[in-house]
Amino acid sequence: RTDAEPVLQIEGLRKEFGGVTALDGATVEIREGEICTLVGPNGAGKTTLFNCVMGTFPPTGGTVRLRNEEITGQPTHETVTSGLSRTFQIPRVFPELTVRANMEVNQRHDDESMFSTVYRRTDEATDAEIERWLSFVGLESMADADAGELSTGQQKLLNIAATLVRDPDVLLLDEPTAGVNPGLVDDIADLLVELNDQGRTFFVIEHDMDFVRQISDYIYVLANGTNLVEGPPGEALNDPRVLESYFGR
């Protein structure tokens, strides 16, 4: 594993919903410049972990640190401002806005009033960034189309591009290949690897194990809300405990 400094540290994270424990002491470390993947059977707590990290759910216990600054339980907008950004399993777009307008929504809005957020024109530098990322994900020709006209895979590419406008420290991607045409899966993998080669850090939830092997530097496996196995893809995914967790004895 890379010797780079940890950028995101999740320690002993717990989340209870009434009498149900969704996370039970999960611990994950994301290092600078790596693609770290979180896998596990349905109900393992993967998306709950993302929600707790991003401030969507307040954790019941444990800590989250970004570049050694504690961000546990911060409201989501503060977490995004701190340097985290995420996508969702079901892509989230404004369907009646253009692809370009969806990108503009994701630019920084620090210290803006509602009026300036709605009416302020995007500056030239941000315009250039938007064009750059749309071109990077192959959506430049659809910049003026309504986002609702895009396929699921194209909407996921739009979501990834939109997160990049904010230049986050870590991108959290929740099942980037779910519901995507197989022809786009390799394109998404290539994009993530290229971005990683440029120095981007990713924390990815994914069920497609071929995709996981293709992109991952390091893997954490969750089961029943807690750590089961961690390690490089070839070791972690072939561990008998992982096979038992997914398929039983």
C-alpha positions in Angstrom: 0.0 0.0 0.0 1.2 3.6 -0.7 3.2 5.2 2.1 1.3 8.5 1.5 -0.2 10.4 4.4 -3.8 9.5 5.4 -6.3 12.1 4.1 -9.5 10.6 5.5 -9.6 8.6 8.7 -12.8 6.9 9.9 -12.3 5.3 13.4 -14.7 3.1 15.3 -17.8 4.5 13.5 -21.1 3.4 14.9 -24.7 4.1 13.8 -27.8 2.9 15.5 -31.3 3.3 14.2 -33.5 2.5 17.2 -32.6 -1.0 18.1 -30.8 -1.7 14.9 -27.0 -1.3 14.7 -26.1 -0.5 11.1 -22.4 0.3 11.8 -20.6 -1.4 14.6 -17.1 0.2 15.0 -16.1 0.4 11.3 -12.6 1.7 10.7 -11.2 2.9 7.4 -8.2 4.9 6.3 -7.9 6.6 2.9 -4.4 7.6 1.9 -3.5 10.5 -0.4 -3.6 9.6 -4.1 -5.2 6.1 -3.9 -8.4 4.5 -5.0 -9.7 2.7 -1.9 -12.8 0.5 -2.3 -15.4 -0.5 0.2 -17.2 -3.8 -0.5 -19.5 -6.2 1.3 -22.8 -8.0 1.0 -26.1 -6.1 1.0 -26.9 -4.6 4.4 -23.2 -4.5 5.4 -23.4 -0.8 6.2 -21.5 0.6 3.3 -23.9 3.5 2.3 -24.6 4.2 5.9 -20.9 4.7 6.4 -20.8 7.2 3.5 -23.9 9.0 5.0 -22.2 9.3 8.4 -19.0 10.6 6.8 -20.8 13.2 4.8 -23.0 14.4 7.7 -26.3 13.0 6.3 -26.6 10.9 9.4 -25.1 11.9 12.7 -22.9 9.0 13.9 -23.8 7.3 17.2 -20.1 6.9 18.0 -16.6 7.1 16.5 -14.7 9.8 14.7 -14.2 11.1 11.2 -11.1 13.2 10.4 -10.1 14.9 7.2 -6.5 15.9 7.0 -6.3 15.5 10.8 -9.2 17.9 11.4 -12.2 16.3 13.1 -15.4 16.6 11.0 -17.6 14.1 12.8 -21.3 15.0 12.6 -20.7 18.2 10.6 -23.7 19.3 8.5 -23.3 18.1 4.9 -22.7 21.6 3.5 -19.8 22.1 5.9 -18.4 18.7 5.1 -18.4 19.5 1.4 -16.7 22.9 2.1 -14.1 21.0 4.1 -13.1 19.0 1.1 -15.3 15.9 0.6 -17.7 15.4 -2.3 -19.9 12.4 -3.2 -22.1 10.8 -5.8 -25.0 8.4 -5.2 -26.0 5.0 -6.4 -29.0 6.6 -8.2 -27.7 9.6 -10.0 -29.0 13.0 -8.8 -29.5 15.6 -11.5 -31.8 18.5 -12.1 -33.6 16.9 -15.1 -35.0 20.2 -16.5 -31.8 22.1 -16.3 -29.1 21.7 -19.0 -26.0 19.6 -18.4 -24.0 22.8 -18.2 -26.4 24.3 -15.6 -26.1 21.1 -13.5 -22.4 21.7 -13.5 -22.8 25.3 -12.5 -24.9 24.4 -9.5 -21.9 22.5 -8.1 -19.5 25.4 -8.1 -18.4 26.9 -4.8 -21.1 29.1 -3.2 -19.1 30.2 -0.1 -20.5 33.3 1.6 -23.1 34.0 -1.0 -26.6 35.3 -0.5 -29.5 33.4 -2.1 -29.8 36.3 -4.5 -26.2 36.1 -5.7 -26.4 32.3 -5.9 -29.4 32.5 -8.3 -28.3 35.6 -10.3 -24.5 35.8 -10.2 -22.9 34.8 -13.5 -20.3 32.1 -13.4 -16.8 33.6 -13.8 -14.6 32.8 -16.7 -12.3 30.5 -14.7 -15.2 28.3 -13.5 -16.6 28.3 -17.0 -13.3 26.9 -18.3 -13.3 24.3 -15.5 -16.8 23.2 -16.4 -15.9 22.9 -20.1 -12.8 21.0 -19.2 -14.6 18.4 -17.1 -17.5 18.0 -19.5 -14.9 17.3 -22.2 -13.0 14.9 -19.9 -16.1 12.7 -19.3 -17.2 13.0 -22.9 -20.4 15.1 -22.4 -19.2 18.3 -24.1 -21.5 17.7 -27.1 -24.5 17.5 -24.7 -23.8 20.6 -22.6 -27.0 22.3 -23.7 -29.2 19.3 -23.5 -31.5 18.8 -20.5 -29.9 16.5 -18.0 -33.1 14.4 -17.9 -32.4 13.3 -21.5 -29.1 11.6 -20.5 -28.9 7.8 -19.9 -28.2 6.6 -16.4 -24.5 6.1 -17.2 -24.3 9.6 -18.7 -25.9 11.0 -15.6 -23.3 9.2 -13.5 -20.6 10.7 -15.6 -22.2 14.1 -15.1 -22.3 13.6 -11.4 -18.6 12.7 -11.3 -17.7 15.8 -13.5 -19.8 18.0 -11.2 -18.0 16.9 -8.1 -14.7 17.8 -9.7 -15.7 21.4 -10.2 -15.2 21.9 -6.5 -11.7 20.3 -6.5 -12.4 18.1 -3.5 -9.7 16.3 -1.4 -11.6 13.0 -1.6 -14.4 11.9 -4.0 -16.8 9.4 -2.5 -18.5 7.4 -5.2 -21.5 5.1 -4.3 -21.7 2.3 -6.8 -20.6 4.3 -9.9 -21.5 1.3 -12.2 -24.9 0.4 -10.9 -27.5 0.5 -13.6 -24.9 1.5 -16.2 -24.8 0.1 -19.7 -21.9 -2.4 -19.8 -20.3 -0.4 -22.6 -19.8 2.5 -20.2 -18.4 0.5 -17.3 -14.9 0.3 -18.8 -15.1 4.0 -19.7 -15.9 4.9 -16.1 -13.0 2.7 -14.9 -10.6 4.4 -17.3 -11.8 7.8 -16.2 -11.2 7.0 -12.5 -7.8 5.5 -13.2 -6.8 8.5 -15.3 -8.0 10.9 -12.6 -6.1 8.9 -10.0 -3.0 9.1 -12.1 -3.4 12.9 -12.0 -3.4 12.7 -8.2 -7.1 12.4 -7.3 -8.1 10.4 -4.2 -11.2 8.2 -4.3 -13.3 6.2 -1.8 -15.6 3.9 -3.8 -18.5 1.6 -2.9 -19.0 -1.1 -5.6 -20.5 -4.5 -6.1 -19.0 -5.2 -9.6 -15.9 -7.2 -8.6 -14.3 -7.1 -12.0 -14.6 -3.3 -11.8 -13.2 -3.4 -8.2 -10.2 -5.4 -9.3 -9.6 -3.0 -12.2 -9.5 0.2 -10.3 -8.6 -0.5 -6.6 -5.3 0.0 -4.8 -6.7 -1.1 -1.5 -9.9 -2.7 -0.3 -12.0 -2.8 2.9 -14.6 -5.5 3.3 -17.5 -4.8 5.7 -19.9 -7.4 7.1 -22.6 -6.7 9.6 -21.5 -3.1 10.0 -17.9 -3.9 11.0 -14.5 -4.7 9.4 -14.1 -8.2 8.1 -11.0 -8.0 5.8 -8.7 -5.4 4.3 -5.8 -5.5 1.9 -4.8 -5.4 -1.8 -7.5 -6.7 -4.2 -5.9 -10.0 -4.9 -5.6 -10.8 -1.2 -8.8 -9.3 0.2 -11.2 -10.6 -2.4 -9.8 -14.2 -2.2 -9.9 -14.4 1.6 -12.2 -17.3 2.6 -14.0 -15.1 5.1 -15.1 -12.8 2.2 -16.3 -15.7 0.1 -18.2 -17.0 3.1 -19.7 -13.6 3.8 -21.0 -13.3 0.2 -21.9 -16.9 -0.5 -22.1 -18.8 2.8 -20.4 -22.1 3.4 
